[in-house]
Amino acid sequence: MSNKPKRYRCTICEHVYDPAEGDPLSGIKPGTPFEALPDSWVCPDCGAMKADFEPIDD
């Protein structure tokens, strides 16, 4: 079992937030877990809210 932070997928457009990459265009540094994203963060592809993401079982 890995301690790697969980990835999350947008249920609207299928964008995957990978904590290892972060979201540089939104000022989110690599290594930032999904749970630590601000509530104001939105999907960089479709603008969906953080609540529209679901965890991916890797």
PDB file of N, CA, C and O in Angstrom, chain B, residues numbered from 101:
ATOM      1  N   MET B 101       0.838  -1.180   0.000  1.00  0.00           N
ATOM      2  CA  MET B 101       0.000   0.000   0.000  1.00  0.00           C
ATOM      3  C   MET B 101       0.884   1.244   0.000  1.00  0.00           C
ATOM      4  O   MET B 101       1.891   1.313   0.705  1.00  0.00           O
ATOM      5  N   SER B 102       0.487   2.210  -0.798  1.00  0.00           N
ATOM      6  CA  SER B 102       1.301   3.411  -0.976  1.00  0.00           C
ATOM      7  C   SER B 102       0.784   4.556  -0.114  1.00  0.00           C
ATOM      8  O   SER B 102      -0.414   4.650   0.153  1.00  0.00           O
ATOM      9  N   ASN B 103       1.692   5.422   0.319  1.00  0.00           N
ATOM     10  CA  ASN B 103       1.307   6.633   1.029  1.00  0.00           C
ATOM     11  C   ASN B 103       1.184   7.806   0.079  1.00  0.00           C
ATOM     12  O   ASN B 103       1.053   8.953   0.508  1.00  0.00           O
ATOM     13  N   LYS B 104       1.227   7.517  -1.212  1.00  0.00           N
ATOM     14  CA  LYS B 104       1.115   8.546  -2.237  1.00  0.00           C
ATOM     15  C   LYS B 104      -0.246   9.249  -2.124  1.00  0.00           C
ATOM     16  O   LYS B 104      -1.275   8.585  -1.993  1.00  0.00           O
ATOM     17  N   PRO B 105      -0.256  10.587  -2.174  1.00  0.00           N
ATOM     18  CA  PRO B 105      -1.538  11.298  -2.092  1.00  0.00           C
ATOM     19  C   PRO B 105      -2.484  10.863  -3.213  1.00  0.00           C
ATOM     20  O   PRO B 105      -2.066  10.607  -4.343  1.00  0.00           O
ATOM     21  N   LYS B 106      -3.755  10.788  -2.869  1.00  0.00           N
ATOM     22  CA  LYS B 106      -4.777  10.332  -3.800  1.00  0.00           C
ATOM     23  C   LYS B 106      -5.036  11.366  -4.896  1.00  0.00           C
ATOM     24  O   LYS B 106      -5.042  12.573  -4.654  1.00  0.00           O
ATOM     25  N   ARG B 107      -5.251  10.849  -6.110  1.00  0.00           N
ATOM     26  CA  ARG B 107      -5.630  11.710  -7.228  1.00  0.00           C
ATOM     27  C   ARG B 107      -7.161  11.829  -7.257  1.00  0.00           C
ATOM     28  O   ARG B 107      -7.870  10.938  -6.788  1.00  0.00           O
ATOM     29  N   TYR B 108      -7.652  12.926  -7.806  1.00  0.00           N
ATOM     30  CA  TYR B 108      -9.091  13.181  -7.895  1.00  0.00           C
ATOM     31  C   TYR B 108      -9.469  13.513  -9.333  1.00  0.00           C
ATOM     32  O   TYR B 108      -8.710  14.160 -10.055  1.00  0.00           O
ATOM     33  N   ARG B 109     -10.667  13.054  -9.740  1.00  0.00           N
ATOM     34  CA  ARG B 109     -11.139  13.274 -11.113  1.00  0.00           C
ATOM     35  C   ARG B 109     -12.398  14.140 -11.081  1.00  0.00           C
ATOM     36  O   ARG B 109     -13.282  13.952 -10.246  1.00  0.00           O
ATOM     37  N   CYS B 110     -12.453  15.085 -12.007  1.00  0.00           N
ATOM     38  CA  CYS B 110     -13.630  15.936 -12.174  1.00  0.00           C
ATOM     39  C   CYS B 110     -14.759  15.087 -12.765  1.00  0.00           C
ATOM     40  O   CYS B 110     -14.577  14.421 -13.784  1.00  0.00           O
ATOM     41  N   THR B 111     -15.921  15.117 -12.116  1.00  0.00           N
ATOM     42  CA  THR B 111     -17.051  14.327 -12.607  1.00  0.00           C
ATOM     43  C   THR B 111     -17.733  14.996 -13.806  1.00  0.00           C
ATOM     44  O   THR B 111     -18.605  14.396 -14.435  1.00  0.00           O
ATOM     45  N   ILE B 112     -17.346  16.209 -14.119  1.00  0.00           N
ATOM     46  CA  ILE B 112     -17.927  16.928 -15.252  1.00  0.00           C
ATOM     47  C   ILE B 112     -17.122  16.672 -16.535  1.00  0.00           C
ATOM     48  O   ILE B 112     -17.690  16.304 -17.563  1.00  0.00           O
ATOM     49  N   CYS B 113     -15.788  16.870 -16.468  1.00  0.00           N
ATOM     50  CA  CYS B 113     -14.971  16.806 -17.689  1.00  0.00           C
ATOM     51  C   CYS B 113     -13.873  15.740 -17.661  1.00  0.00           C
ATOM     52  O   CYS B 113     -13.140  15.574 -18.636  1.00  0.00           O
ATOM     53  N   GLU B 114     -13.761  15.015 -16.533  1.00  0.00           N
ATOM     54  CA  GLU B 114     -12.756  13.946 -16.398  1.00  0.00           C
ATOM     55  C   GLU B 114     -11.331  14.442 -16.158  1.00  0.00           C
ATOM     56  O   GLU B 114     -10.402  13.635 -16.169  1.00  0.00           O
ATOM     57  N   HIS B 115     -11.129  15.750 -15.939  1.00  0.00           N
ATOM     58  CA  HIS B 115      -9.791  16.253 -15.599  1.00  0.00           C
ATOM     59  C   HIS B 115      -9.319  15.569 -14.326  1.00  0.00           C
ATOM     60  O   HIS B 115     -10.104  15.386 -13.395  1.00  0.00           O
ATOM     61  N   VAL B 116      -8.061  15.192 -14.273  1.00  0.00           N
ATOM     62  CA  VAL B 116      -7.503  14.550 -13.079  1.00  0.00           C
ATOM     63  C   VAL B 116      -6.553  15.524 -12.378  1.00  0.00           C
ATOM     64  O   VAL B 116      -5.604  16.032 -12.974  1.00  0.00           O
ATOM     65  N   TYR B 117      -6.841  15.771 -11.082  1.00  0.00           N
ATOM     66  CA  TYR B 117      -5.915  16.554 -10.267  1.00  0.00           C
ATOM     67  C   TYR B 117      -4.928  15.583  -9.645  1.00  0.00           C
ATOM     68  O   TYR B 117      -5.307  14.689  -8.889  1.00  0.00           O
ATOM     69  N   ASP B 118      -3.665  15.770  -9.973  1.00  0.00           N
ATOM     70  CA  ASP B 118      -2.599  14.925  -9.439  1.00  0.00           C
ATOM     71  C   ASP B 118      -1.768  15.762  -8.473  1.00  0.00           C
ATOM     72  O   ASP B 118      -1.118  16.720  -8.891  1.00  0.00           O
ATOM     73  N   PRO B 119      -1.781  15.410  -7.175  1.00  0.00           N
ATOM     74  CA  PRO B 119      -1.022  16.199  -6.194  1.00  0.00           C
ATOM     75  C   PRO B 119       0.458  16.318  -6.526  1.00  0.00           C
ATOM     76  O   PRO B 119       1.089  17.310  -6.160  1.00  0.00           O
ATOM     77  N   ALA B 120       1.023  15.335  -7.207  1.00  0.00           N
ATOM     78  CA  ALA B 120       2.443  15.393  -7.567  1.00  0.00           C
ATOM     79  C   ALA B 120       2.725  16.548  -8.525  1.00  0.00           C
ATOM     80  O   ALA B 120       3.834  17.082  -8.554  1.00  0.00           O
ATOM     81  N   GLU B 121       1.716  16.928  -9.306  1.00  0.00           N
ATOM     82  CA  GLU B 121       1.885  18.016 -10.276  1.00  0.00           C
ATOM     83  C   GLU B 121       1.344  19.342  -9.763  1.00  0.00           C
ATOM     84  O   GLU B 121       1.834  20.403 -10.149  1.00  0.00           O
ATOM     85  N   GLY B 122       0.332  19.291  -8.892  1.00  0.00           N
ATOM     86  CA  GLY B 122      -0.319  20.512  -8.440  1.00  0.00           C
ATOM     87  C   GLY B 122      -1.104  21.135  -9.585  1.00  0.00           C
ATOM     88  O   GLY B 122      -1.521  20.435 -10.508  1.00  0.00           O
ATOM     89  N   ASP B 123      -1.304  22.425  -9.530  1.00  0.00           N
ATOM     90  CA  ASP B 123      -1.988  23.176 -10.595  1.00  0.00           C
ATOM     91  C   ASP B 123      -1.276  24.516 -10.734  1.00  0.00           C
ATOM     92  O   ASP B 123      -1.749  25.544 -10.250  1.00  0.00           O
ATOM     93  N   PRO B 124      -0.112  24.479 -11.416  1.00  0.00           N
ATOM     94  CA  PRO B 124       0.717  25.692 -11.503  1.00  0.00           C
ATOM     95  C   PRO B 124      -0.018  26.921 -12.046  1.00  0.00           C
ATOM     96  O   PRO B 124       0.260  28.040 -11.615  1.00  0.00           O
ATOM     97  N   LEU B 125      -0.948  26.732 -12.983  1.00  0.00           N
ATOM     98  CA  LEU B 125      -1.665  27.871 -13.549  1.00  0.00           C
ATOM     99  C   LEU B 125      -2.568  28.548 -12.521  1.00  0.00           C
ATOM    100  O   LEU B 125      -2.915  29.720 -12.665  1.00  0.00           O
ATOM    101  N   SER B 126      -2.941  27.808 -11.493  1.00  0.00           N
ATOM    102  CA  SER B 126      -3.764  28.372 -10.414  1.00  0.00           C
ATOM    103  C   SER B 126      -2.936  28.708  -9.174  1.00  0.00           C
ATOM    104  O   SER B 126      -3.485  29.090  -8.141  1.00  0.00           O
ATOM    105  N   GLY B 127      -1.608  28.562  -9.283  1.00  0.00           N
ATOM    106  CA  GLY B 127      -0.730  28.873  -8.164  1.00  0.00           C
ATOM    107  C   GLY B 127      -0.657  27.772  -7.115  1.00  0.00           C
ATOM    108  O   GLY B 127      -0.233  28.018  -5.986  1.00  0.00           O
ATOM    109  N   ILE B 128      -1.073  26.543  -7.485  1.00  0.00           N
ATOM    110  CA  ILE B 128      -1.023  25.412  -6.558  1.00  0.00           C
ATOM    111  C   ILE B 128       0.284  24.663  -6.797  1.00  0.00           C
ATOM    112  O   ILE B 128       0.521  24.152  -7.891  1.00  0.00           O
ATOM    113  N   LYS B 129       1.123  24.600  -5.779  1.00  0.00           N
ATOM    114  CA  LYS B 129       2.451  23.994  -5.922  1.00  0.00           C
ATOM    115  C   LYS B 129       2.382  22.471  -5.983  1.00  0.00           C
ATOM    116  O   LYS B 129       1.495  21.862  -5.383  1.00  0.00           O
ATOM    117  N   PRO B 130       3.319  21.855  -6.708  1.00  0.00           N
ATOM    118  CA  PRO B 130       3.408  20.388  -6.680  1.00  0.00           C
ATOM    119  C   PRO B 130       3.550  19.891  -5.244  1.00  0.00           C
ATOM    120  O   PRO B 130       4.219  20.518  -4.423  1.00  0.00           O
ATOM    121  N   GLY B 131       2.917  18.768  -4.953  1.00  0.00           N
ATOM    122  CA  GLY B 131       2.957  18.211  -3.614  1.00  0.00           C
ATOM    123  C   GLY B 131       1.768  18.618  -2.760  1.00  0.00           C
ATOM    124  O   GLY B 131       1.657  18.188  -1.612  1.00  0.00           O
ATOM    125  N   THR B 132       0.876  19.443  -3.304  1.00  0.00           N
ATOM    126  CA  THR B 132      -0.302  19.883  -2.552  1.00  0.00           C
ATOM    127  C   THR B 132      -1.417  18.848  -2.654  1.00  0.00           C
ATOM    128  O   THR B 132      -1.933  18.609  -3.746  1.00  0.00           O
ATOM    129  N   PRO B 133      -1.801  18.225  -1.529  1.00  0.00           N
ATOM    130  CA  PRO B 133      -2.889  17.247  -1.593  1.00  0.00           C
ATOM    131  C   PRO B 133      -4.222  17.923  -1.918  1.00  0.00           C
ATOM    132  O   PRO B 133      -4.425  19.099  -1.616  1.00  0.00           O
ATOM    133  N   PHE B 134      -5.112  17.169  -2.530  1.00  0.00           N
ATOM    134  CA  PHE B 134      -6.418  17.707  -2.924  1.00  0.00           C
ATOM    135  C   PHE B 134      -7.139  18.336  -1.734  1.00  0.00           C
ATOM    136  O   PHE B 134      -7.751  19.397  -1.860  1.00  0.00           O
ATOM    137  N   GLU B 135      -7.063  17.674  -0.576  1.00  0.00           N
ATOM    138  CA  GLU B 135      -7.754  18.174   0.611  1.00  0.00           C
ATOM    139  C   GLU B 135      -7.254  19.546   1.045  1.00  0.00           C
ATOM    140  O   GLU B 135      -7.972  20.282   1.721  1.00  0.00           O
ATOM    141  N   ALA B 136      -6.030  19.892   0.663  1.00  0.00           N
ATOM    142  CA  ALA B 136      -5.449  21.179   1.059  1.00  0.00           C
ATOM    143  C   ALA B 136      -5.761  22.299   0.070  1.00  0.00           C
ATOM    144  O   ALA B 136      -5.417  23.455   0.315  1.00  0.00           O
ATOM    145  N   LEU B 137      -6.408  21.966  -1.042  1.00  0.00           N
ATOM    146  CA  LEU B 137      -6.768  23.010  -2.006  1.00  0.00           C
ATOM    147  C   LEU B 137      -7.799  23.942  -1.381  1.00  0.00           C
ATOM    148  O   LEU B 137      -8.656  23.493  -0.619  1.00  0.00           O
ATOM    149  N   PRO B 138      -7.727  25.233  -1.693  1.00  0.00           N
ATOM    150  CA  PRO B 138      -8.733  26.145  -1.133  1.00  0.00           C
ATOM    151  C   PRO B 138     -10.116  25.811  -1.699  1.00  0.00           C
ATOM    152  O   PRO B 138     -10.223  25.310  -2.818  1.00  0.00           O
ATOM    153  N   ASP B 139     -11.163  26.085  -0.937  1.00  0.00           N
ATOM    154  CA  ASP B 139     -12.524  25.805  -1.404  1.00  0.00           C
ATOM    155  C   ASP B 139     -12.878  26.602  -2.651  1.00  0.00           C
ATOM    156  O   ASP B 139     -13.803  26.244  -3.380  1.00  0.00           O
ATOM    157  N   SER B 140     -12.147  27.679  -2.894  1.00  0.00           N
ATOM    158  CA  SER B 140     -12.401  28.508  -4.075  1.00  0.00           C
ATOM    159  C   SER B 140     -11.759  27.946  -5.344  1.00  0.00           C
ATOM    160  O   SER B 140     -12.003  28.450  -6.440  1.00  0.00           O
ATOM    161  N   TRP B 141     -10.934  26.896  -5.196  1.00  0.00           N
ATOM    162  CA  TRP B 141     -10.270  26.295  -6.356  1.00  0.00           C
ATOM    163  C   TRP B 141     -11.313  25.679  -7.281  1.00  0.00           C
ATOM    164  O   TRP B 141     -12.284  25.082  -6.818  1.00  0.00           O
ATOM    165  N   VAL B 142     -11.111  25.825  -8.587  1.00  0.00           N
ATOM    166  CA  VAL B 142     -12.008  25.234  -9.582  1.00  0.00           C
ATOM    167  C   VAL B 142     -11.204  24.435 -10.597  1.00  0.00           C
ATOM    168  O   VAL B 142     -10.003  24.649 -10.761  1.00  0.00           O
ATOM    169  N   CYS B 143     -11.873  23.519 -11.272  1.00  0.00           N
ATOM    170  CA  CYS B 143     -11.239  22.704 -12.298  1.00  0.00           C
ATOM    171  C   CYS B 143     -10.629  23.610 -13.362  1.00  0.00           C
ATOM    172  O   CYS B 143     -11.315  24.489 -13.883  1.00  0.00           O
ATOM    173  N   PRO B 144      -9.355  23.415 -13.694  1.00  0.00           N
ATOM    174  CA  PRO B 144      -8.710  24.276 -14.691  1.00  0.00           C
ATOM    175  C   PRO B 144      -9.240  24.038 -16.105  1.00  0.00           C
ATOM    176  O   PRO B 144      -9.023  24.870 -16.986  1.00  0.00           O
ATOM    177  N   ASP B 145      -9.925  22.928 -16.337  1.00  0.00           N
ATOM    178  CA  ASP B 145     -10.437  22.644 -17.679  1.00  0.00           C
ATOM    179  C   ASP B 145     -11.869  23.134 -17.901  1.00  0.00           C
ATOM    180  O   ASP B 145     -12.186  23.685 -18.955  1.00  0.00           O
ATOM    181  N   CYS B 146     -12.745  22.927 -16.883  1.00  0.00           N
ATOM    182  CA  CYS B 146     -14.152  23.275 -17.111  1.00  0.00           C
ATOM    183  C   CYS B 146     -14.731  24.247 -16.086  1.00  0.00           C
ATOM    184  O   CYS B 146     -15.856  24.718 -16.250  1.00  0.00           O
ATOM    185  N   GLY B 147     -13.972  24.553 -15.027  1.00  0.00           N
ATOM    186  CA  GLY B 147     -14.450  25.496 -14.025  1.00  0.00           C
ATOM    187  C   GLY B 147     -15.360  24.882 -12.966  1.00  0.00           C
ATOM    188  O   GLY B 147     -15.976  25.606 -12.183  1.00  0.00           O
ATOM    189  N   ALA B 148     -15.451  23.542 -12.936  1.00  0.00           N
ATOM    190  CA  ALA B 148     -16.280  22.881 -11.928  1.00  0.00           C
ATOM    191  C   ALA B 148     -15.709  23.135 -10.532  1.00  0.00           C
ATOM    192  O   ALA B 148     -14.510  23.358 -10.365  1.00  0.00           O
ATOM    193  N   MET B 149     -16.581  23.098  -9.553  1.00  0.00           N
ATOM    194  CA  MET B 149     -16.164  23.331  -8.174  1.00  0.00           C
ATOM    195  C   MET B 149     -15.425  22.121  -7.613  1.00  0.00           C
ATOM    196  O   MET B 149     -15.531  21.016  -8.144  1.00  0.00           O
ATOM    197  N   LYS B 150     -14.686  22.340  -6.550  1.00  0.00           N
ATOM    198  CA  LYS B 150     -13.936  21.278  -5.880  1.00  0.00           C
ATOM    199  C   LYS B 150     -14.855  20.123  -5.481  1.00  0.00           C
ATOM    200  O   LYS B 150     -14.438  18.965  -5.501  1.00  0.00           O
ATOM    201  N   ALA B 151     -16.102  20.431  -5.120  1.00  0.00           N
ATOM    202  CA  ALA B 151     -17.071  19.414  -4.705  1.00  0.00           C
ATOM    203  C   ALA B 151     -17.447  18.471  -5.849  1.00  0.00           C
ATOM    204  O   ALA B 151     -18.013  17.403  -5.614  1.00  0.00           O
ATOM    205  N   ASP B 152     -17.134  18.864  -7.089  1.00  0.00           N
ATOM    206  CA  ASP B 152     -17.468  18.038  -8.254  1.00  0.00           C
ATOM    207  C   ASP B 152     -16.374  17.010  -8.567  1.00  0.00           C
ATOM    208  O   ASP B 152     -16.433  16.343  -9.600  1.00  0.00           O
ATOM    209  N   PHE B 153     -15.384  16.878  -7.687  1.00  0.00           N
ATOM    210  CA  PHE B 153     -14.306  15.913  -7.895  1.00  0.00           C
ATOM    211  C   PHE B 153     -14.532  14.687  -7.026  1.00  0.00           C
ATOM    212  O   PHE B 153     -15.097  14.778  -5.935  1.00  0.00           O
ATOM    213  N   GLU B 154     -14.081  13.532  -7.527  1.00  0.00           N
ATOM    214  CA  GLU B 154     -14.158  12.283  -6.762  1.00  0.00           C
ATOM    215  C   GLU B 154     -12.793  11.634  -6.728  1.00  0.00           C
ATOM    216  O   GLU B 154     -12.012  11.780  -7.669  1.00  0.00           O
ATOM    217  N   PRO B 155     -12.490  10.913  -5.645  1.00  0.00           N
ATOM    218  CA  PRO B 155     -11.184  10.233  -5.555  1.00  0.00           C
ATOM    219  C   PRO B 155     -11.078   9.113  -6.575  1.00  0.00           C
ATOM    220  O   PRO B 155     -12.067   8.462  -6.913  1.00  0.00           O
ATOM    221  N   ILE B 156      -9.867   8.901  -7.056  1.00  0.00           N
ATOM    222  CA  ILE B 156      -9.576   7.810  -7.996  1.00  0.00           C
ATOM    223  C   ILE B 156      -8.869   6.711  -7.235  1.00  0.00           C
ATOM    224  O   ILE B 156      -7.918   6.970  -6.497  1.00  0.00           O
ATOM    225  N   ASP B 157      -9.330   5.489  -7.412  1.00  0.00           N
ATOM    226  CA  ASP B 157      -8.639   4.346  -6.810  1.00  0.00           C
ATOM    227  C   ASP B 157      -7.514   3.920  -7.725  1.00  0.00           C
ATOM    228  O   ASP B 157      -7.745   3.297  -8.762  1.00  0.00           O
ATOM    229  N   ASP B 158      -6.280   4.262  -7.336  1.00  0.00           N
ATOM    230  CA  ASP B 158      -5.117   3.898  -8.159  1.00  0.00           C
ATOM    231  C   ASP B 158      -4.719   2.461  -7.933  1.00  0.00           C
ATOM    232  O   ASP B 158      -3.762   1.983  -8.541  1.00  0.00           O
TER     233      ASP B 158
END
